[in-house]
Amino acid sequence: MTSLYRSIEWCNGAVRILDQRLLPATTIYRDYTQAAEVAEAIRTMVIRGAPAIGAAAAWGLALSAQSSRSLPMGLAWEYLQSAATILRESRPTAVNLFWAIDRVVNAVSNPPPQTSEELFTRVLHQATLLADEDISTNRALSLHGLPLIPERALVIHHCNTGSLATVDYGTALGVIRAAHEHGRALQVLVDETRPRLQGARLTSWELLQLGIPHEIIVDGAAAHLMRTRRVDLCLVGCDRVAANGDVANKIGTYQLAIAARAHQIPFYVAAPTSTIDLATNSGDDIEIEYRDAEEVTTCGSGRLAPDGVRVCNPAFDITPADYVTAFVTESGIVRPPFATAFKRLLGTRLP
C-alpha cells in the first residue's frame, strides 16, 4: 500500500517537499531549486527524519549539478563540493545526511564524469536510486519487525518515524503499519514528543489516515501507563547508531528506555543499516544538536515561559546499548552483543 502523500520527491527539475512544520492543519508542498534552499529546509525542519533528510541532501546535490550544466566540468565539480559542504552543515546528528552525500559523491567520482551534463545525469540517477532504495528498505525492515508484534498489542511509540520521516512507508511506524496491514489488533500510545510535537502533530496524522487506533499521551505519562496498562513493547526509530549499539534519537527516547527496563517491557529500535555508524565508537562520540530556545518557550504564537528565561534545548539524547532489546533492520533482527552483530551484518571491520 502506497501512502497518499510523499515527504519528498523530484518533480520537473525541483525538489518538492511537504512542509511538516504546518501539519496537521495545512498541507503545503514547497519546490526548491537550489542546494542552499534544501539545506535551509533541513535546518528549519521543513523536512525531518533521518532517512528523509538523507534523500533531501542527495537531491540537493542534484540541484547543484543541474544549475551547473552549462559550466566547464571543473567548475561544476567545485560547485558540487561546495553544495555538499552546505548540506553537511544543515544538521549535525543524523548520520543519514552525511551517508547520503558521501554515497552520491563517491558514486559519481569513479569514473570521473567528462562533462557537466554527465555529472548532472549521474548525480540525479544516484539520488533517485537512493530514494527508491529507502522505500524498499523500509518495507523489508517493517516485515522483519512483524514477529515482534503480538496478535493483540499495545505499543508505545516516540516521535515520528512514518512516511513523513522517510521517502515512504516508515521505519518504526512502518513496523506498526505492516502489523496493521497483516491483521494485528493494535493500539498505539503516541508520545506527543516535546518540544516540536512530532508525535501529536505528525504520527497521529499518519495513524489517522491509516486507520490505526491510537491515543496521544504526554511524554511524562509513559511510565505511568506502563505500570497501569498492559504495554507490550516500545518501538522507536533512530538518527544514528554507534558501533557499540548506543542510539541517538529524539529527545525523550532515553527516559522511555529507562522506564521500559524498569517495567520489563521490550525496547526495540528500528534502524535502517544506513543509520549504523561504525566510525563512531559510542554514543559519547555523537554530536548532539541544540536548538533555539523558542521551540520550548513558545507554542505557535503563544508564549509558554517568561521573557528572558534561560533554556537548554537538546534535540536528541543517547540511549545506551544496554537498554535496547534488539534492532530491527532491513536485513533482520539484530540482538546483543551489538558490536559483533553489526560487524557481521555490515561485513565491515569495526574501527
Residue, then its C-alpha position, 0 to 999 in steps of 0.5 A: m500500500t502506497s501512502l497518499y502523500r510523499s515527504i519528498e520527491w523530484c518533480n520537473g527539475a525541483v525538489r518538492i517537499l511537504d512542509q511538516r512544520l504546518l501539519p496537521a492543519t495545512t498541507i503545503y508542498r514547497d519546490y526548491t531549486q537550489a542546494a542552499e534552499v534544501a539545506e535551509a529546509i533541513r535546518t528549519m525542519v521543513i523536512r525531518g527524519a533521518p532517512a528523509i533528510g538523507a534523500a533531501a541532501a542527495w537531491g540537493l546535490a542534484l540541484s547543484a549539478q543541474s544549475s551547473r550544466s552549462l559550466p566547464m566540468g571543473l567548475a561544476w565539480e567545485y560547485l558540487q563540493s561546495a553544495a555538499t559542504i552546505l548540506r553537511e552543515s544543515r544538521p549535525t546528528a543524523v548520520n543519514l545526511f552525511w551517508a547520503i552525500d558521501r554515497v552520491v559523491n563517491a558514486v559519481s567520482n569513479p569514473p570521473p564524469q567528462t562533462s557537466e551534463e554527465l555529472f548532472t545525469r549521474v548525480l540525479h540517477q544516484a539520488t533517485l536510486l537512493a530514494d527508491e532504495d529507502i522505500s524498499t528498505n523500509r518495507a523489508l525492515s517493517l516485515h522483519g519487525l512483524p514477529l515482534i508484534p503480538e496478535r493483540a498489542l499495545v505499543i508505545h511509540h516516540c516521535n515520528t518515524g512514518s512516511l513523513a520521516t522517510v521517502d515512504y512507508g516508515t521505519a518504526l511506524g512502518v513496523i506498526r503499519a505492516a502489523h496493521e496491514h497483516g491483521r494485528a489488533l493494535q493500539v498505539l500510545v503516541d508520545e506527543t514528543r516535546p518540544r516540536l510535537q512530532g508525535a501529536r502533530l505528525t504520527s497521529w496524522e499518519l495513524l489517522q489516515l491509516g486507520i490505526p487506533h491510537e491515543i496521544i499521551v504526554d511524554g511524562a505519562a509513559a511510565h505511568l501507563m506502563r505500570t497501569r496498562r498492559v504495554d507490550l513493547c516500545l518501538v522507536g526509530c533512530d538518527r544514528v547508531a554507534a558501533n557499540g549499539d548506543v542510539a541517538n534519537k529524539i529527545g525523550t527516547y532515553q527516559l522511555a528506555i529507562a522506564a521500559r527496563a524498569h517495567q520489563i517491557p521490550f525496547y526495540v529500535a528500528a534502524p535502517t543499516s544506513t543509520i549504523d555508524l561504525a566510525t563512531n565508537s559510542g554514543d559519547d562520540i555523537e554530536i548532539e544538536y541544540r536548538d533555539a530556545e523558542e521551540v520550548t518557550t513558545c507554542g505557535s504564537g503563544r508564549l509558554a515561559p517568561d521573557g528572558v528565561r534561560v533554556c537548554n534545548p537538546a534535540f536528541d539524547i543517547t540511549p545506551a546499548d544496554y537498554v535496547t532489546a534488539f534492532v530491527t533492520e532491513s536485513g533482520i533482527v539484530r540482538p546483543p552483543f551489538a558490536t559483533a552483530f553489526k560487524r557481521l551484518l555490515g561485513t565491515r571491520l569495526p574501527 
